[in-house]
Amino acid sequence: MTADHSPLPRTELAGLLTDAAHSVSGILTADYPTAASRSYLHPVLGALSAGPRVICELNDRLEGFAVDEPLPTTPAGLFTLASYASALGWLTESLAELTTSVDRICTRVGMPTEPPDSALTAPSGPEEGHGFDFSFSALELAAIRTAADAAGLAPDHYVEVLSESLLAASRLTDACMEISSGLLEDATYVLDEATDHIRLGDGPDSLPTLVRSLLARMEATE
């Protein structure tokens, strides 16, 4: 029997992008059990565990898409392929950056630390500890000391690596949200527009949302 390689309808193309958007946004809600000794990594462990699985799933769907069509030739198919491939590349890059950040945190934690001399150590007098009063309450300071003790770190060192972890998680969150919203925007465009009116040409306005976002990022770094 001859395989049917007729172009996918716009509803399926839009569904491909929508499913990918939901998979990417799901990375942000993934959770991973974190031992008390590694609590400073809690902000990133969920994404670190779920991210590679999502990338594999998206890559498998992309390969299936190429087999089904097999290489898109319609404007809608090419538009979808460009959006999807951009999302996959962007997500892969973002996960690689997260992995590098986590590796750097782990390296810092493994290095010997000097005895703490910050306000996070137990004050010996009423005048000590004022450096952090504007940021942490007494209850928060106690929680930090407890978490740092469980992790085997000095409190100030614990705050530093936790801050790095939160910053890495924030960067990935921003990337995933932009990728997901871009995929949904492109899915809406593919679904709402007539196939022969899909924007696909030489100008920047003819490109999918994620492609235009990536180009803008490249121009900003030049």
N, CA, C and O of each residue as an XYZ file, in Angstrom:
888
protein
N       0.839     -1.188      0.000
C       0.000      0.000      0.000
C       0.879      1.245      0.000
O       1.868      1.295      0.731
N       0.553      2.215     -0.776
C       1.322      3.445     -0.851
C       0.974      4.350      0.323
O      -0.199      4.577      0.621
N       2.004      4.863      0.985
C       1.776      5.735      2.138
C       1.136      7.034      1.681
O       1.425      7.546      0.599
N       0.269      7.549      2.521
C      -0.414      8.793      2.216
C       0.419      9.956      2.752
O       0.520     10.150      3.964
N       1.016     10.729      1.839
C       1.844     11.854      2.234
C       1.177     13.180      1.894
O       1.845     14.172      1.601
N      -0.143     13.179      1.938
C      -0.858     14.423      1.659
C      -0.589     15.412      2.791
O      -0.392     15.006      3.936
N      -0.580     16.710      2.474
C      -0.289     17.718      3.507
C      -1.258     17.627      4.678
O      -2.447     17.357      4.506
N      -0.715     17.860      5.882
C      -1.564     17.837      7.061
C      -2.501     19.041      7.049
O      -2.105     20.131      6.636
N      -3.742     18.850      7.502
C      -4.667     19.990      7.582
C      -4.187     20.990      8.627
O      -3.406     20.652      9.516
N      -4.668     22.224      8.505
C      -4.227     23.281      9.412
C      -4.567     22.980     10.866
O      -3.851     23.406     11.773
N      -5.663     22.241     11.095
C      -6.023     21.907     12.469
C      -4.948     21.031     13.129
O      -4.641     21.199     14.309
N      -4.384     20.101     12.357
C      -3.339     19.236     12.899
C      -2.029     19.994     13.070
O      -1.293     19.765     14.030
N      -1.745     20.884     12.149
C      -0.539     21.691     12.275
C      -0.615     22.574     13.520
O       0.347     22.675     14.281
N      -1.757     23.205     13.716
C      -1.945     24.041     14.896
C      -1.895     23.197     16.162
O      -1.365     23.635     17.184
N      -2.442     21.993     16.098
C      -2.406     21.107     17.254
C      -0.988     20.703     17.620
O      -0.661     20.556     18.797
N      -0.144     20.522     16.603
C       1.249     20.179     16.854
C       1.941     21.287     17.643
O       2.675     21.019     18.594
N       1.699     22.528     17.242
C       2.307     23.657     17.938
C       1.710     23.847     19.331
O       2.428     24.166     20.278
N       0.403     23.653     19.454
C      -0.261     23.813     20.754
C       0.218     22.767     21.750
O       0.483     23.083     22.909
N       0.330     21.526     21.301
C       0.822     20.468     22.186
C       2.250     20.754     22.635
O       2.608     20.523     23.790
N       3.054     21.258     21.713
C       4.432     21.591     22.069
C       4.464     22.708     23.108
O       5.271     22.676     24.037
N       3.582     23.697     22.947
C       3.520     24.799     23.904
C       3.180     24.289     25.301
O       3.783     24.717     26.286
N       2.223     23.384     25.384
C       1.831     22.841     26.682
C       2.954     22.008     27.301
O       3.145     22.025     28.517
N       3.694     21.282     26.465
C       4.811     20.490     26.974
C       5.890     21.397     27.544
O       6.452     21.107     28.600
N       6.181     22.483     26.855
C       7.209     23.410     27.323
C       6.781     24.076     28.619
O       7.573     24.164     29.557
N       5.552     24.544     28.687
C       5.086     25.203     29.914
C       5.024     24.217     31.076
O       5.153     24.615     32.234
N       4.828     22.936     30.775
C       4.785     21.929     31.823
C       6.100     21.761     32.552
O       6.130     21.291     33.689
N       7.195     22.145     31.900
C       8.501     22.064     32.551
C       8.521     22.921     33.808
O       9.171     22.574     34.794
N       7.813     24.033     33.771
C       7.852     24.991     34.874
C       7.095     24.507     36.104
O       7.325     25.005     37.206
N       6.208     23.559     35.932
C       5.441     23.048     37.074
C       5.941     21.682     37.545
O       5.405     21.107     38.492
N       6.968     21.175     36.876
C       7.513     19.876     37.265
C       8.169     19.980     38.634
O       8.820     20.976     38.949
N       7.995     18.968     39.423
C       8.580     18.954     40.761
C       9.534     17.778     40.875
O       9.424     16.792     40.147
N      10.453     17.900     41.785
C      11.419     16.826     42.013
C      11.725     16.786     43.501
O      12.021     17.821     44.099
N      11.657     15.608     44.108
C      11.917     15.532     45.558
C      13.343     15.963     45.871
O      14.304     15.456     45.292
N      13.459     16.895     46.784
C      14.764     17.465     47.103
C      15.125     17.159     48.547
O      14.380     17.482     49.472
N      16.274     16.535     48.723
C      16.751     16.245     50.077
C      17.129     17.547     50.771
O      17.519     18.519     50.125
N      17.011     17.553     52.075
C      17.349     18.756     52.845
C      18.798     19.173     52.618
O      19.127     20.358     52.687
N      19.651     18.211     52.350
C      21.068     18.515     52.133
C      21.316     19.183     50.785
O      22.414     19.674     50.525
N      20.298     19.203     49.932
C      20.426     19.831     48.610
C      19.307     20.846     48.381
O      18.923     21.096     47.238
N      18.793     21.419     49.433
C      17.640     22.306     49.299
C      17.937     23.534     48.453
O      17.019     24.108     47.867
N      19.184     23.948     48.376
C      19.533     25.118     47.562
C      19.337     24.857     46.067
O      19.325     25.798     45.273
N      19.184     23.588     45.677
C      18.945     23.236     44.274
C      17.461     23.037     43.957
O      17.094     22.771     42.813
N      16.625     23.167     44.964
C      15.195     22.907     44.740
C      14.595     23.747     43.609
O      13.778     23.217     42.856
N      14.951     25.019     43.447
C      14.332     25.812     42.373
C      14.591     25.282     40.968
O      13.831     25.582     40.048
N      15.660     24.494     40.787
C      16.027     24.067     39.432
C      15.845     22.572     39.174
O      15.846     22.147     38.019
N      15.692     21.782     40.209
C      15.686     20.333     40.012
C      14.488     19.839     39.207
O      14.619     18.908     38.412
N      13.314     20.456     39.406
C      12.147     20.031     38.644
C      12.360     20.215     37.156
O      12.121     19.301     36.368
N      12.810     21.401     36.774
C      13.058     21.678     35.353
C      14.209     20.843     34.824
O      14.182     20.395     33.678
N      15.218     20.633     35.653
C      16.374     19.854     35.228
C      16.006     18.400     34.957
O      16.595     17.758     34.087
N      15.036     17.883     35.700
C      14.611     16.501     35.496
C      13.607     16.367     34.348
O      13.637     15.386     33.605
N      12.715     17.359     34.203
C      11.674     17.276     33.177
C      12.136     17.772     31.817
O      11.650     17.297     30.791
N      13.070     18.724     31.792
C      13.486     19.337     30.542
C      13.979     18.364     29.485
O      13.487     18.407     28.358
N      14.936     17.482     29.800
C      15.430     16.545     28.793
C      14.335     15.637     28.239
O      14.331     15.316     27.051
N      13.406     15.223     29.102
C      12.305     14.376     28.618
C      11.442     15.128     27.622
O      11.053     14.570     26.596
N      11.136     16.390     27.908
C      10.324     17.181     26.989
C      11.049     17.375     25.668
O      10.427     17.292     24.609
N      12.342     17.631     25.707
C      13.109     17.802     24.475
C      13.053     16.537     23.626
O      12.884     16.610     22.409
N      13.195     15.377     24.265
C      13.115     14.104     23.527
C      11.734     13.929     22.905
O      11.618     13.504     21.756
N      10.690     14.256     23.659
C       9.334     14.127     23.143
C       9.105     15.060     21.951
O       8.527     14.654     20.943
N       9.556     16.297     22.071
C       9.381     17.245     20.977
C      10.168     16.812     19.748
O       9.693     16.950     18.621
N      11.360     16.294     19.964
C      12.173     15.830     18.845
C      11.508     14.654     18.144
O      11.519     14.580     16.915
N      10.928     13.732     18.914
C      10.227     12.582     18.319
C       9.029     13.049     17.499
O       8.778     12.517     16.418
N       8.287     14.038     17.999
C       7.134     14.552     17.263
C       7.580     15.252     15.979
O       6.921     15.150     14.944
N       8.693     15.955     16.060
C       9.207     16.639     14.871
C       9.604     15.633     13.807
O       9.327     15.839     12.625
N      10.252     14.542     14.213
C      10.622     13.505     13.259
C       9.373     12.864     12.655
O       9.333     12.574     11.459
N       8.356     12.644     13.490
C       7.108     12.089     12.978
C       6.424     13.023     12.008
O       5.839     12.587     11.017
N       6.500     14.308     12.294
C       5.919     15.319     11.407
C       6.591     15.276     10.037
O       5.924     15.364      9.007
N       7.925     15.137     10.036
C       8.658     15.082      8.772
C       8.321     13.808      7.995
O       8.264     13.823      6.765
N       8.101     12.721      8.707
C       7.749     11.463      8.042
C       6.354     11.535      7.459
O       6.105     11.024      6.368
N       5.441     12.168      8.180
C       4.057     12.237      7.725
C       3.906     13.077      6.467
O       3.071     12.787      5.609
N       4.750     14.156      6.361
C       4.409     15.085      5.283
C       5.207     14.997      3.975
O       4.749     15.689      3.065
N       6.327     14.273      3.695
C       7.401     14.011      4.647
C       8.216     15.253      4.923
O       8.628     15.485      6.060
N       8.459     16.066      3.888
C       9.034     17.392      4.101
C       7.980     18.397      3.688
O       7.533     18.382      2.541
N       7.569     19.278      4.605
C       6.491     20.221      4.289
C       6.814     21.072      3.066
O       7.935     21.551      2.895
N       5.815     21.245      2.234
C       5.976     22.089      1.045
C       4.915     23.186      0.980
O       5.077     24.167      0.253
N       3.831     23.023      1.736
C       2.782     24.046      1.745
C       3.226     25.202      2.636
O       4.033     24.994      3.543
N       2.722     26.417      2.404
C       3.081     27.541      3.287
C       2.779     27.263      4.752
O       3.580     27.593      5.627
N       1.619     26.652      5.025
C       1.263     26.367      6.416
C       2.210     25.349      7.031
O       2.599     25.481      8.191
N       2.579     24.341      6.264
C       3.487     23.313      6.768
C       4.877     23.858      7.036
O       5.488     23.542      8.057
N       5.378     24.676      6.120
C       6.699     25.278      6.302
C       6.711     26.247      7.488
O       7.673     26.303      8.254
N       5.630     27.000      7.620
C       5.490     27.934      8.732
C       5.520     27.170     10.055
O       6.217     27.566     10.989
N       4.770     26.087     10.131
C       4.720     25.261     11.340
C       6.072     24.649     11.643
O       6.512     24.639     12.792
N       6.732     24.139     10.615
C       8.043     23.516     10.808
C       9.052     24.528     11.345
O       9.837     24.212     12.238
N       9.030     25.747     10.798
C       9.964     26.779     11.247
C       9.713     27.157     12.699
O      10.658     27.327     13.470
N       8.453     27.290     13.073
C       8.108     27.633     14.447
C       8.519     26.529     15.403
O       9.114     26.790     16.449
N       8.202     25.302     15.040
C       8.476     24.155     15.907
C       9.983     23.965     16.089
O      10.462     23.773     17.206
N      10.718     24.021     14.985
C      12.167     23.822     15.061
C      12.831     24.921     15.877
O      13.777     24.659     16.620
N      12.343     26.149     15.746
C      12.884     27.256     16.537
C      12.640     27.028     18.025
O      13.525     27.258     18.849
N      11.443     26.577     18.359
C      11.123     26.301     19.762
C      12.017     25.207     20.323
O      12.517     25.318     21.442
N      12.216     24.156     19.547
C      13.043     23.039     20.007
C      14.488     23.483     20.203
O      15.120     23.119     21.195
N      15.012     24.264     19.268
C      16.387     24.743     19.411
C      16.553     25.678     20.581
O      17.533     25.588     21.320
N      15.603     26.574     20.756
C      15.656     27.539     21.856
C      15.584     26.819     23.198
O      16.330     27.142     24.123
N      14.683     25.842     23.301
C      14.540     25.098     24.553
C      15.802     24.306     24.852
O      16.248     24.259     25.998
N      16.379     23.685     23.835
C      17.606     22.914     24.030
C      18.731     23.809     24.533
O      19.479     23.428     25.433
N      18.847     24.988     23.957
C      19.870     25.945     24.398
C      19.628     26.379     25.839
O      20.569     26.477     26.627
N      18.369     26.639     26.186
C      18.037     27.087     27.537
C      18.326     26.007     28.569
O      18.806     26.303     29.664
N      18.035     24.747     28.223
C      18.324     23.654     29.152
C      19.818     23.447     29.315
O      20.288     23.087     30.395
N      20.560     23.673     28.245
C      22.014     23.555     28.336
C      22.568     24.635     29.270
O      23.474     24.372     30.062
N      22.024     25.842     29.175
C      22.448     26.925     30.066
C      22.095     26.610     31.514
O      22.874     26.897     32.423
N      20.922     26.021     31.730
C      20.532     25.640     33.088
C      21.485     24.588     33.638
O      21.907     24.674     34.791
N      21.827     23.597     32.822
C      22.742     22.547     33.252
C      24.095     23.128     33.635
O      24.697     22.718     34.628
N      24.570     24.086     32.841
C      25.845     24.737     33.148
C      25.767     25.479     34.478
O      26.703     25.433     35.276
N      24.647     26.163     34.714
C      24.467     26.894     35.968
C      24.449     25.949     37.159
O      25.059     26.231     38.190
N      23.754     24.837     37.020
C      23.686     23.863     38.117
C      25.064     23.259     38.376
O      25.457     23.055     39.525
N      25.794     22.977     37.295
C      27.137     22.433     37.456
C      28.034     23.425     38.188
O      28.849     23.032     39.023
N      27.882     24.720     37.872
C      28.673     25.747     38.536
C      28.317     25.833     40.022
O      29.194     26.002     40.870
N      27.025     25.714     40.327
C      26.589     25.736     41.720
C      27.178     24.558     42.482
O      27.680     24.711     43.595
N      27.110     23.384     41.869
C      27.636     22.182     42.528
C      29.141     22.302     42.758
O      29.657     21.849     43.780
N      29.842     22.916     41.797
C      31.273     23.122     41.960
C      31.554     24.054     43.134
O      32.461     23.809     43.929
N      30.773     25.118     43.234
C      30.950     26.065     44.333
C      30.686     25.398     45.676
O      31.402     25.643     46.646
N      29.686     24.578     45.731
C      29.340     23.909     46.992
C      30.425     22.926     47.390
O      30.667     22.708     48.577
N      31.072     22.339     46.412
C      32.112     21.358     46.703
C      33.431     21.967     47.118
O      34.325     21.259     47.584
N      33.564     23.273     46.955
C      34.808     23.948     47.317
C      34.809     24.280     48.807
O      33.754     24.551     49.381
N      35.982     24.260     49.437
C      36.039     24.614     50.868
C      35.658     26.072     51.071
O      35.977     26.933     50.251
N      34.991     26.326     52.142
C      34.547     27.696     52.434
C      35.247     28.220     53.672
O      35.631     27.465     54.565
N      35.398     29.512     53.701
C      35.968     30.150     54.888
C      34.898     30.235     55.973
O      33.708     30.216     55.655
N      35.282     30.326     57.223
C      34.281     30.492     58.293
C      33.426     31.715     58.015
O      33.950     32.766     57.645
N      32.132     31.594     58.186
C      31.239     32.711     57.870
C      31.501     33.914     58.754
O      31.753     33.779     59.951
N      31.438     35.098     58.147
C      31.601     36.311     58.936
C      30.490     37.305     58.664
O      30.605     38.488     58.986
N      29.400     36.809     58.062
C      28.308     37.711     57.725
C      27.280     37.749     58.845
O      27.423     37.072     59.864
N      26.245     38.548     58.640
C      25.193     38.701     59.644
C      24.339     37.463     59.761
O      23.475     37.382     60.634
N      24.574     36.481     58.879
C      23.777     35.262     58.969
C      24.256     34.363     60.099
O      23.535     33.448     60.496
N      25.442     34.598     60.624
C      25.904     33.826     61.765
C      25.229     34.359     63.021
O      24.746     35.491     63.057
N      25.210     33.538     64.024
C      24.527     33.940     65.258
C      25.216     35.155     65.856
O      26.414     35.106     66.135
N      24.495     36.229     66.055
C      25.100     37.443     66.600
C      25.463     37.275     68.073
O      24.759     36.614     68.836
N      26.595     37.899     68.454
C      27.005     37.807     69.853
C      26.597     39.041     70.632
O      26.745     39.089     71.853
N      26.082     40.041     69.927
C      25.670     41.255     70.613
C      24.557     41.927     69.861
O      24.329     41.591     68.699
N      23.862     42.847     70.451
C      22.723     43.482     69.812
C      23.090     44.316     68.603
O      22.228     44.581     67.766
N      24.378     44.755     68.476
C      24.756     45.601     67.360
C      25.128     44.801     66.123
O      25.276     45.384     65.049
N      25.285     43.488     66.233
C      25.686     42.665     65.099
C      24.456     42.216     64.334
O      23.352     42.136     64.873
N      24.680     41.927     63.063
C      23.588     41.367     62.272
C      22.785     42.398     61.541
O      21.820     42.049     60.861
N      23.152     43.691     61.656
C      22.334     44.726     61.038
C      22.434     44.724     59.527
O      21.556     45.261     58.852
N      23.499     44.124     58.971
C      23.677     44.135     57.527
C      22.559     43.433     56.784
O      22.282     43.766     55.632
N      21.910     42.467     57.418
C      20.867     41.706     56.759
C      19.472     41.981     57.311
O      18.495     41.369     56.879
N      19.386     42.891     58.255
C      18.089     43.148     58.851
C      17.074     43.639     57.834
O      15.883     43.354     57.958
N      17.542     44.384     56.813
C      16.606     44.946     55.842
C      16.044     43.890     54.917
O      15.037     44.120     54.247
N      16.697     42.713     54.872
C      16.281     41.672     53.940
C      15.550     40.518     54.628
O      14.589     39.982     54.077
N      15.984     40.142     55.791
C      15.460     38.944     56.446
C      14.930     39.261     57.838
O      15.527     40.018     58.603
N      13.825     38.672     58.123
C      13.300     38.765     59.481
C      14.027     37.741     60.349
O      14.781     36.908     59.845
N      13.794     37.810     61.635
C      14.426     36.856     62.545
C      13.990     35.436     62.223
O      14.785     34.499     62.306
N      12.715     35.280     61.853
C      12.213     33.949     61.496
C      12.878     33.437     60.231
O      13.233     32.262     60.138
N      13.045     34.326     59.255
C      13.692     33.929     58.008
C      15.165     33.588     58.223
O      15.681     32.638     57.636
N      15.828     34.360     59.057
C      17.223     34.063     59.375
C      17.359     32.700     60.034
O      18.291     31.952     59.740
N      16.434     32.382     60.918
C      16.462     31.082     61.584
C      16.259     29.958     60.574
O      16.910     28.916     60.663
N      15.352     30.166     59.605
C      15.105     29.152     58.582
C      16.333     28.963     57.694
O      16.672     27.842     57.315
N      16.993     30.073     57.369
C      18.203     29.992     56.553
C      19.284     29.220     57.280
O      19.948     28.365     56.694
N      19.460     29.521     58.562
C      20.476     28.804     59.336
C      20.172     27.306     59.402
O      21.073     26.473     59.302
N      18.898     26.980     59.571
C      18.513     25.573     59.636
C      18.787     24.869     58.319
O      19.343     23.771     58.301
N      18.393     25.502     57.206
C      18.606     24.908     55.884
C      20.093     24.801     55.575
O      20.544     23.801     55.017
N      20.856     25.830     55.936
C      22.292     25.811     55.691
C      22.965     24.710     56.492
O      23.861     24.028     55.995
N      22.531     24.539     57.735
C      23.096     23.489     58.572
C      22.820     22.110     57.979
O      23.697     21.246     57.978
N      21.591     21.898     57.470
C      21.245     20.612     56.864
C      22.061     20.358     55.595
O      22.347     19.211     55.251
N      22.431     21.435     54.905
C      23.212     21.298     53.672
C      24.710     21.262     53.945
O      25.506     21.033     53.034
N      25.087     21.484     55.175
C      26.499     21.484     55.517
C      27.237     22.692     54.986
O      28.420     22.608     54.658
N      26.540     23.828     54.897
C      27.127     25.054     54.366
C      27.046     26.170     55.393
O      26.187     26.177     56.275
N      27.963     27.108     55.251
C      27.846     28.321     56.046
C      26.612     29.080     55.566
O      26.316     29.059     54.372
N      25.893     29.743     56.452
C      24.661     30.429     56.043
C      24.839     31.404     54.892
O      24.004     31.452     53.989
N      25.940     32.199     54.909
C      26.120     33.152     53.818
C      26.386     32.448     52.493
O      25.934     32.893     51.439
N      27.133     31.332     52.562
C      27.396     30.543     51.358
C      26.098     29.919     50.846
O      25.867     29.846     49.639
N      25.265     29.475     51.769
C      23.980     28.886     51.379
C      23.127     29.906     50.637
O      22.525     29.584     49.612
N      23.072     31.136     51.147
C      22.284     32.186     50.499
C      22.819     32.465     49.102
O      22.040     32.694     48.177
N      24.142     32.448     48.937
C      24.741     32.717     47.639
C      24.339     31.666     46.606
O      23.912     32.005     45.502
N      24.478     30.385     46.968
C      24.178     29.343     45.987
C      22.673     29.230     45.747
O      22.246     28.902     44.640
N      21.871     29.498     46.774
C      20.431     29.510     46.584
C      20.031     30.639     45.640
O      19.144     30.468     44.803
N      20.681     31.788     45.774
C      20.397     32.911     44.882
C      20.752     32.566     43.441
O      20.010     32.907     42.520
N      21.881     31.892     43.241
C      22.267     31.465     41.898
C      21.241     30.487     41.334
O      20.897     30.542     40.154
N      20.764     29.600     42.184
C      19.763     28.627     41.761
C      18.463     29.309     41.352
O      17.859     28.956     40.339
N      18.041     30.280     42.140
C      16.820     31.021     41.826
C      16.970     31.822     40.534
O      16.029     31.921     39.746
N      18.147     32.390     40.322
C      18.395     33.158     39.108
C      18.370     32.252     37.882
O      17.800     32.617     36.853
N      18.984     31.070     37.983
C      18.966     30.118     36.868
C      17.544     29.672     36.560
O      17.162     29.549     35.397
N      16.758     29.429     37.617
C      15.368     29.027     37.425
C      14.563     30.148     36.777
O      13.690     29.895     35.946
N      14.861     31.391     37.162
C      14.152     32.532     36.584
C      14.451     32.672     35.096
O      13.550     32.959     34.308
N      15.708     32.472     34.707
C      16.069     32.558     33.288
C      15.328     31.495     32.476
O      14.808     31.773     31.396
N      15.290     30.279     33.011
C      14.597     29.219     32.283
C      13.105     29.502     32.214
O      12.470     29.243     31.192
N      12.546     30.028     33.289
C      11.122     30.365     33.302
C      10.798     31.373     32.212
O       9.819     31.216     31.481
N      11.625     32.411     32.106
C      11.409     33.427     31.073
C      11.460     32.812     29.680
O      10.630     33.118     28.825
N      12.447     31.936     29.461
C      12.591     31.304     28.145
C      11.390     30.417     27.834
O      10.837     30.491     26.737
N      10.983     29.581     28.784
C       9.867     28.663     28.552
C       8.565     29.420     28.308
O       7.763     29.022     27.463
N       8.356     30.495     29.037
C       7.141     31.284     28.849
C       7.118     31.933     27.470
O       6.072     31.982     26.821
N       8.271     32.431     27.019
C       8.323     33.053     25.692
C       8.167     32.007     24.594
O       7.485     32.245     23.597
N       8.793     30.860     24.776
C       8.659     29.785     23.793
C       7.213     29.316     23.714
O       6.656     29.176     22.625
N       6.610     29.075     24.867
C       5.240     28.584     24.893
C       4.268     29.586     24.284
O       3.410     29.214     23.483
N       4.399     30.856     24.659
C       3.480     31.867     24.117
C       3.692     32.046     22.621
O       2.733     32.276     21.885
N       4.938     31.943     22.160
C       5.208     32.053     20.732
C       4.595     30.907     19.949
O       4.036     31.116     18.872
N       4.694     29.706     20.478
C       4.082     28.545     19.823
C       2.568     28.701     19.743
O       1.964     28.401     18.713
N       1.958     29.169     20.825
C       0.508     29.350     20.825
C       0.081     30.442     19.842
O      -0.946     30.320     19.175
N       0.873     31.503     19.761
C       0.561     32.576     18.819
C       0.643     32.066     17.379
O      -0.212     32.379     16.550
N       1.678     31.280     17.092
C       1.821     30.727     15.745
C       0.729     29.702     15.447
O       0.249     29.608     14.317
N       0.340     28.937     16.464
C      -0.735     27.964     16.272
C      -2.039     28.669     15.925
O      -2.775     28.226     15.043
N      -2.320     29.753     16.609
C      -3.533     30.532     16.325
C      -3.500     31.084     14.911
O      -4.511     31.084     14.209
N      -2.335     31.554     14.503
C      -2.200     32.114     13.157
C      -2.437     31.038     12.098
O      -3.160     31.264     11.128
N      -1.822     29.861     12.290
C      -1.984     28.769     11.336
C      -3.447     28.348     11.250
O      -3.951     28.052     10.166
N      -4.114     28.322     12.376
C      -5.496     27.851     12.408
C      -6.463     28.873     11.831
O      -7.433     28.507     11.166
N      -6.207     30.136     12.079
C      -7.157     31.179     11.684
C      -7.004     31.630     10.243
O      -7.983     32.035      9.617
N      -5.788     31.568      9.705
C      -5.550     32.075      8.365
C      -5.780     30.999      7.317
O      -5.561     29.813      7.565
N      -6.221     31.424      6.153
C      -6.336     30.490      5.032
C      -4.943     30.024      4.647
O      -3.995     30.809      4.689
N      -4.805     28.758      4.273
C      -3.497     28.178      3.989
C      -2.711     28.987      2.968
O      -1.505     29.175      3.126
N      -3.370     29.462      1.937
C      -2.636     30.166      0.892
C      -2.314     31.607      1.269
O      -1.697     32.333      0.489
N      -2.731     32.025      2.469
C      -2.418     33.371      2.930
C      -1.421     33.366      4.091
O      -1.122     34.414      4.664
N      -0.907     32.174      4.436
C       0.087     32.102      5.495
C       1.282     32.960      5.114
O       1.787     32.876      3.994
N       1.734     33.791      6.062
C       2.843     34.677      5.746
C       4.140     33.885      5.655
O       4.598     33.319      6.648
N       4.711     33.847      4.503
C       5.952     33.124      4.289
C       6.657     33.785      3.121
O       6.288     33.576      1.965
N       7.659     34.575      3.418
C       8.353     35.293      2.361
C       9.690     35.786      2.842
O      10.304     35.168      3.711
N      10.153     36.890      2.291
C      11.485     37.394      2.605
C      11.502     38.405      3.752
O      12.537     38.572      4.398
N      10.410     39.067      4.016
C      10.382     40.098      5.042
C      10.254     39.536      6.437
O       9.815     38.398      6.605
N      10.636     40.323      7.466
C      10.553     39.847      8.856
C       9.136     39.542      9.300
O       8.924     38.683     10.155
N       8.161     40.239      8.724
C       6.776     40.003      9.124
C       6.238     38.679      8.598
O       5.158     38.242      8.994
N       6.991     38.040      7.706
C       6.526     36.774      7.139
C       6.990     35.579      7.958
O       6.652     34.440      7.634
N       7.767     35.826      9.025
C       8.349     34.738      9.804
C       7.503     34.417     11.028
O       6.788     35.278     11.541
N       7.588     33.162     11.500
C       6.891     32.795     12.741
C       7.378     33.632     13.919
O       8.469     34.202     13.888
N       6.555     33.693     14.949
C       6.854     34.502     16.124
C       8.198     34.156     16.740
O       8.987     35.048     17.051
N       8.468     32.864     16.918
C       9.702     32.454     17.570
C      10.926     32.753     16.717
O      11.985     33.082     17.250
N      10.794     32.644     15.413
C      11.923     32.971     14.536
C      12.243     34.447     14.660
O      13.410     34.829     14.751
N      11.203     35.286     14.663
C      11.430     36.719     14.804
C      12.025     37.058     16.164
O      12.864     37.952     16.269
N      11.597     36.349     17.207
C      12.152     36.576     18.545
C      13.634     36.201     18.596
O      14.439     36.920     19.186
N      13.986     35.087     17.983
C      15.380     34.653     17.965
C      16.255     35.633     17.189
O      17.371     35.944     17.603
N      15.742     36.111     16.072
C      16.496     37.090     15.287
C      16.707     38.371     16.080
O      17.778     38.977     16.028
N      15.677     38.777     16.814
C      15.792     39.990     17.634
C      16.832     39.805     18.733
O      17.583     40.732     19.036
N      16.883     38.620     19.333
C      17.878     38.339     20.369
C      19.287     38.375     19.790
O      20.210     38.891     20.422
N      19.452     37.828     18.588
C      20.763     37.824     17.943
C      21.213     39.258     17.637
O      22.378     39.607     17.831
N      20.290     40.068     17.164
C      20.634     41.449     16.846
C      20.988     42.234     18.104
O      21.843     43.119     18.072
N      20.328     41.905     19.210
C      20.571     42.627     20.464
C      21.962     42.324     21.029
O      22.534     43.146     21.745
N      22.504     41.151     20.710
C      23.807     40.761     21.235
C      24.953     41.197     20.340
O      26.115     41.086     20.731
N      24.650     41.689     19.154
C      25.707     42.115     18.233
C      26.261     43.486     18.617
O      27.159     43.999     17.948
